[in-house]
Amino acid sequence: MAKLLRIYNKESLEAVLQNTKDLPNKLEEELEKLYLLASKISYVHCLVSPLYYAPMSYYKGLFFRFFAENLTWILGGEYEILGQNACGFAIYTDNLIQSF
């Protein structure tokens, strides 16, 4: 489990996925989902952090955060409301304005 601390990008996530014998199956499945998503992102400086928790408890699946200069610009993820699966996000306009 300590190897999760070493994941910070797509390549380090891929290295962990190549040796998963000491990871629980459910965790391996979630890391594979994260890798598939990270593989679709072409941004060179994309950070991947499977240990980062969502500050909102209603997110139930993948959670994402876009930030620059340590300011959150966009925060979102997968959740369920009234029995329906949904995905949403919030744009932090004050932080965007501050960054420009």
Secondary structure by P-SEA (a helix, b strand, c coil): cccccccccaaaaaaaaaccccccaaaaaaaaaaaaaaaaccccbbbbbccccccccccccbbbbbbccccccccccccccccccccccccaaaaaaaac
